[in-house]
Amino acid sequence: MAEPNPPASQPPLNVIDTPVRRELDRILSVRGRAREKLLLEAENPAAVVSLLPPEELYFTLKEIDPGAVPSVLAHARTEQVAFALDLDLWRRDRILGERTGPWLATLASCGPGPLARWLSELDIADLTLLLGKLVTVHLPRDGEDPMEMEFEGRAPITLDGFYHVRCAEKYETLVRTALTVLRDADADRYVLLMEALARDVDAELEEHCYEARQRRLAERGFPDWEEALEAYTPVEVTDPDALPARIATMTGPEEGPEVPPRYPVTAVDTDSRLLARALGRVASRASLDTLWTELAYLTNKILVADGLPPDRVDSFQRALRKVAGYASIGLESLVGPDEASAARVLERHYLQHVFGVGWARVRRAGARARRLYERGWPDGHKERLLFLDPPLPETVEGLLRPHPLRFVPDGVDGTYENFESLAQIREAEHRVAQAEFLGRHLLSVVELRLGDLKEALARIDTENLKGSTVFLTALVNASMGREFRFTPIERGRVGEGLARLWADDRPPRKVKPELVDAAVAWSRTVGTLKPNEEPLLREFVATAFGLLEEEFGHLTPGETPDPRFTRGLWIV
């Protein structure tokens, strides 16, 4: 395991406790409108905003009231603005031209002072590309009348009679304002920009700006895709001492507080993830700063590796949930649920390696499901999994994905989410064990004839043709003296068969408790039932009996069930 390479811009881990730092801590500890309120009420907003990590300012601008954006953004450093533009104006290697106008309007809304500062300090190539998506600049040839250069019936914009600018009517006032502010603040840069815009703003310039953007983002922990994939290097250890020890990088005091990105920490659910609870046990401010920075940069890596669009706050939230979940699984795999022990692991070892331990554990759960699917009774046929009752096929389906997901029964269809704890992994593995056992066991003990199966597939909705249906239908047939066979039950005889199973003939009826033991004992005689499989069978039988009670236990004496509206039995 190699030591993770921190981004070049990772701050030194000195901590200076100043009033500004304390105010920053308060601001970074809250989100949305609460943060907006603190920023607008700050005693020294210029100092506070300029010291926000670029990520934090970007998220803040996305979350606060649009009307408050100018009051906050006006104090931003050019590097912070450039970071926001790098995230929001690009989709892969192409700039989003439709966003350049709104962003220029946002910058201009902060007033001529901040706008002049940014236009004077942003990289000239980036500025050319940004404005080049809005305007074209023309230099009249000798003898050419500028008034004949109308654009859509409108005369071009010119501040000096030399450079003539054309743009969409809705941007005319904005473009004139921006160019005037730049000319008044830095005449030489104004000329340089006009000359650059007079040339074609082509794919070569866009490629140059994209490469420069990638370098800047790499310094903030956004590597290229291939490097980002290294975050998914599995770490197969069970002892924390087997992880590389953290190398101290403390430096001497510097001017001003060093503030790492805090967005990831404030977004982690402190109740459900061991990582967040362990962070609460880390007493050293320097160690916390290190961990906050590592958590932010690891989140950025996962965002890039998973191909999530960086211009959306919810992309960061999704990547963060994954990082926090896998790191929590890694901590629990190494030291169990004890928060103090988990905090010591974080202080002594790199977060990326802890994440790798969790990822390795998730991969093992996926590998178990794949073995069942490819080598077990499904034999690589995904449709065979539909024979199982929910949520078993959905669980296996989620685990078969390249990044295994857990299935969460929710509403009609349920959802797929990343694993966030060992308990969730163990639950999924238990379902895989159930799926492996039930498919094999039911196929071995229930007489399934090809003709019966073809008829069932023609008559029964596949949503209702489940293992429980096969088992219960065979059981009711057996209760009437037939074979333990999956064959249809005549509608008029359903009551006769069920009567032999009920403990009492009055609704709501319950299945005789002793039938669970009888089913287990009978399974031992007709199939191979290993001791560790008996709990799986009992769980299945109890669930199947619950379905039977739910669907048929309420019927009045003599009532004939309608097969169109019932589950659990094959009735004709």
Secondary structure, DSSP 8 states (H G I E B T S, - for coil): -------TT---S-----HHHHHHHHHHTS-HHHHHHHHHT-SSHHHHHHHS-HHHHHHHHHHS-GGGHHHHHTT--HHHHHHHHHHHSEETTEE-HHHHHHHHHHHHTT-HHHHHHHHHHS-HHHHHHHHHTTEEEE---TT--GGG--BTTB--B-SSSS-EEEE-GGGHHHHHHHHHHHHHH-HHHHHHHHHHHHS---HHHHHHHHHHHHHHHHHTT---HHHHGGGG-----SSGGGS-B---------SS------HHHHHS-TTT-HHHHHHTT---HHHHHHHHHHHHHHHHHHHHHTT--TT-HHHHHHHHHHHHHHHHHHHHHHHTT-HHHHHHHHHHB-HHHHHHHHHHHHHHHHHHHHHHHHHSTTTT-GGGGGGS-TTHHHHHHHHTSSS--EEE--TTT-EEE---SHHHHHHHHHHHHHHHHHHHHHHHHSB--HHHHHHHHHHS-TTT-SHHHHHHHHHHHHHTTS-SB---B-GGGHHHHHHTTBS-SSSS--B-THHHHHHHHHHHHHS---GGGHHHHHHHHHHHHHHHHHHHTT--TT----GGG--SS-B-
